[in-house]
Amino acid sequence: MKKFSSGEIAFYVIIAISLVMVNPPILGLINSYAIENPLTFRLPTLWVWLQFWYALMIVSFLVSAIRIKRWSCYQDNKAIEPEERGR
């Protein structure tokens, strides 16, 4: 089994926490807060909450795709050799 790098572990932890934060049990708690405070930064509170977690997931994925060496498409530097077609 391959060992995960610290960057991969951080990525998986961020994704797991973000997925938990946008699911109904947590949204019920946020909705209670949103009823008392309907606007945050002049935007709907629940919308700001969801957009924050989705943006965090997207940024985490992009940073991980650039920084994690195992995810790099340049790790195999094999030359592409054409094959002959059978007729």
Number of C-alpha atoms within 10 A of each C-alpha: 3 4 7 10 12 10 14 18 12 14 18 16 12 16 19 12 12 18 13 13 17 18 11 11 10 11 17 11 10 16 16 12 13 18 11 9 12 14 14 13 7 8 10 13 20 21 12 15 17 16 13 13 19 17 12 15 19 12 12 16 16 11 12 18 16 10 13 14 14 12 12 12 9 9 9 7 7 7 6 6 6 6 6 6 5 4 3
